[in-house]
């Protein structure tokens, strides 16, 4: 039996920050993890304005969007995550995911802030790490794939900690 939200392995603020970091790395991976957690019943959102995250189709829709983002990220024409549209999308994703954790933990404003802060950290930190790896490999693709795996791994850890 899974623990209730009050019995989290990690405090809600830490989870919101962590999922926000994922949102900064890959904007669709964070809500995908949150939607799967909500649909599985690990994140109790029923009766809240984010209950739609737990509907049966929502995780599948976010999964398709995340796969599309993984593909688009590798294209040479994809704009920088630090450009306004990409950066704003990451902030919104971090806020949404932080809000989901905050609603379930009765800590909405702080978890939204932690999700947004995490998105900023993930955006700029993820970019810096990817550029360093790209220089080390001499090409971007291995660095991008490592970043994909890191985002998926961190998101899975955060979802499993709910």
N, C-alpha and C positions, 0 to 999 in steps of 0.2 A: 504494500500500500504506500502511495506517495505521501510525503509530508504535506501539511497544509501550508499556505503562504506565510503564516506567522512562524513556521519552523524552518525557514530557508537555511540552506547550507551557507549562503553568503547573505549579507545584509542587502535589502532592496536597493539602496543607493549604489552599492558596488556593482550589483547586477545591471542597473540602469546605465552606469558609466561604461561597463564592459560591452553591453549591447550597443551603446552609442558609438563606441570605438569601431565595432563591426560596421555600423551604418556609415561611418566615415570612410571605411575601406571599400565596402561594397554596399551601396544604398539599398538594394533589394534583399540582401542576405539577412539583414537584421529583422525586418518584418516577416520574412519567411519563417525564421526560427520562432519568433513570437507567435505567429499564426499556428504553426504546428503544435507548439506548447499549449496554446489555448484550445485547439481542437482536441488534443489528447486529454484535456482536463487538468493539466499541470498548472495552468495559469487561470484562476477563476475569474472570468470576465462577464459571466452571465448577469443580465440585468443592468449592465453598464452601457455607456455610449460606445464602448469598444467591443461589445459582445459579438459584432460581426466578424471580428478576427478569429473567433472560434467556430464559425459556421463551416460545414463540411467542405465547401468549395474554395474557401479563402486560402488555405495553405497551398492548394494546387495552383491557383492563380498566381500567388506570389512566387511559387517555385518556377513557373514558366517565365515570369518576369526576371527572376534572378538568373536563370540560364541565359536569357537574352542579354542581360547585363554582362555576364562572363564572356560571351561571344563578342559583344560590341566593344568591350574594354580592350580587346586585342587588335582592333582595327586602327590603322594609322590615322584615320580621319576623326577619331573620337576626341572631343575636346577635353581639356584638363579638368580633373575633378575640382580644381581650385577656381575655375571660372564660375561666375555667378550662378548659372542654372544648375550645374552639378553640385556646387557647394550648398546652395539653398535646398536642393533635394536631399542631400545628406543630413542637413540640420533638421528638416521636417521628418525624415525617417528616424533619426535619433530621438526627436521629441515624441513621436508617435509610440515608439517602442518603450521609451522611458515612462510615458503616460500609462501604457498597459501594465507595466510592473508597478507603477505608483498606485493605480486604481486597486489592484489586487492586494497591495500592502498598506493601503490607506495613507499613502505618502505622495500624493499626486504632484504638488508643485516642485518638491525637491527632486523627485525622480525625473520629471520633465527636464529640469535644469541639468541633472547629471547626464541624461541622454544626449542633450544638446552639447554639453561640454565634451562628452565622449566622442561625438561626431566631429567636433573640431580637432580633437587629438588624433582621431583615426584618419581624418582627411590629410592633415599636414604630416603626421608621423608616418602614415602609410605611404604617402608620396615620397617622403625622404628615404624610407627604407627601400622602397621599390627602385628609386634612382640609384641608390648605393649598390643594390644587387644587380641592377642592369649594367652598371659600370664594371662590376666584378665579373659578370658573365660575358660582357662584351655585346650583349643583346638583351632585349626587353622581355621576350616571351618566357624564359624560365623564371624571371623575377615576377612577372604577372601571375604565372601559375602558382608560385609559392605564396603570393599574396592571396590568391583565391583560396588555397588550402588553409591558410592561416585564418581568414575570415570565417570559413565554414567551421573550422575546428573551434574557434572562440565562440561562435554562435551556438554550436552544439553544446559546448560546456555550459554556457549561460542558460540555455533552455533546460538542460538536464539538472541545473542547480535550482530551478524554480520549484 
